[in-house]
C-alpha cells in the first residue's frame, strides 16, 4: 500500500472530539472548546508488522495499550486550525513510519589503517600500564 493511500485511510477513520483549551484565545477560551483530540485505531489500518513496530516506536506515549494513537492540538484559537494541526502531525507520523530507514553501509578499513589503529592501541596501553603502583624491589 502506498504512503498516500495509508494516510488517506487513516484520516478517514479518525475520531475527533473537542475539549476545553488553555491555549491562546482570550475570553473565548472560557466559552468555546477549541482544542481537538483525535484518536486513530492502528489495528484497523492493518499495517505490515515492520511499519507497525516503527509506528509504535515513533508514537511513544501517544499510543495507548489498546493500540490507539491519541493526539491533542491546542496551539491555535479556532477548532479548524487545531484540527488541521492534529491531522498534519498524524500524517507526518504515519509518513515517517511508512518510510524504510536508510541502511547503514559498513566502513571498510584497509591494511595500513588496521596497522595504525593497532599501533595506537599498543601505545595507549603502554601509557596506561605505566600508571600503576610503583614497586620498589
C-alpha positions in Angstrom: 0.0 0.0 0.0 1.3 3.5 -0.8 2.0 6.1 1.8 -0.7 8.4 0.5 -3.3 5.7 0.5 -2.3 4.8 4.1 -2.7 8.4 5.2 -6.0 8.8 3.4 -7.4 5.7 5.0 -6.1 6.8 8.4 -7.6 10.3 8.2 -10.9 8.8 7.1 -11.1 6.6 10.2 -10.1 9.0 13.0 -12.4 10.1 15.7 -12.4 13.7 16.8 -13.6 15.3 20.0 -13.3 18.9 21.0 -12.2 19.8 24.5 -11.6 23.0 26.5 -8.3 24.6 25.7 -5.9 26.5 27.9 -4.1 28.0 24.8 -4.5 31.4 23.1 -7.9 32.9 22.6 -8.5 35.3 25.5 -12.1 35.1 26.9 -13.1 33.0 24.0 -11.2 30.1 25.6 -13.7 30.0 28.5 -16.7 29.7 26.2 -15.7 27.5 23.2 -14.0 24.1 23.2 -11.2 24.9 20.7 -8.7 22.1 21.4 -9.1 18.9 19.4 -8.2 15.4 20.4 -8.0 12.8 17.6 -7.9 9.1 18.1 -6.8 6.5 15.5 -7.2 2.8 15.9 -3.9 1.5 14.5 -5.1 -2.1 14.3 -7.9 -1.1 11.9 -5.3 0.1 9.4 -3.9 -3.4 9.0 -0.3 -2.3 8.8 2.5 -4.7 8.0 4.5 -5.7 11.1 7.6 -3.7 10.3 5.6 -0.5 9.7 3.5 -1.2 12.9 6.7 -1.5 15.0 8.2 1.6 13.6 4.9 3.5 14.2 4.8 2.2 17.8 8.3 3.3 18.5 7.8 6.7 16.9 4.5 7.3 18.6 5.8 6.6 22.1 3.4 7.8 24.8 0.9 8.9 22.2 0.0 5.2 21.6 -2.3 3.6 24.2 -2.1 -0.1 25.3 -5.3 -0.7 23.2 -3.5 0.4 20.0 -4.9 3.9 19.7 -2.9 6.9 18.8 -4.2 9.9 20.7 -3.1 13.4 19.6 -4.2 16.7 21.1 -3.8 20.1 19.4 -4.5 23.3 21.2 -2.0 25.8 19.7 -4.5 27.9 17.7 -7.6 29.9 18.5 -10.0 28.0 16.3 -11.2 24.5 16.1 -10.4 24.3 12.4 -6.8 25.3 12.8 -6.3 22.9 15.6 -8.0 20.1 13.6 -5.6 20.8 10.7 -2.6 20.8 13.0 -3.5 17.5 14.6 -4.2 15.8 11.3 -1.0 17.2 9.8 1.1 15.8 12.7 -0.7 12.4 12.5 0.0 12.3 8.7 3.7 13.2 9.3 4.0 10.4 11.9 2.4 7.8 9.6 4.6 9.0 6.7 7.7 8.6 8.8 6.7 5.2 9.9 6.0 4.0 6.4 9.4 5.0 5.0 12.2 2.5 5.3 15.2 3.7 7.3 18.4 4.0 5.3 20.7 1.0 5.6 24.0 1.7 7.2 27.0 1.0 5.0 29.7 -0.9 6.8 33.0 1.0 6.9 35.9 -0.7 5.2 39.4 -0.3 6.7 42.5 -1.1 4.6 45.6 -2.9 5.8 47.5 0.3 6.7 44.5 1.7 8.6 44.3 -1.5 10.7 48.0 -1.5 11.5 47.9 2.2 12.5 44.9 1.5 14.8 46.6 -1.4 16.5 49.8 0.6 16.9 47.8 3.4 18.6 46.1 0.9 20.9 49.5 -0.6 21.9 50.9 2.9 22.6 47.9 3.9 24.7 48.1 0.6 26.6 51.8 1.2 27.4 50.9 4.6 28.7 48.2 3.3 30.9 50.4 0.4 32.1 52.9 2.9 33.3 50.3 4.5 35.7 50.2 1.5 38.0 51.7 1.2 41.5 55.4 1.6 41.8 57.1 -1.4 43.2 60.5 -1.0 45.0 62.3 -4.3 44.8 
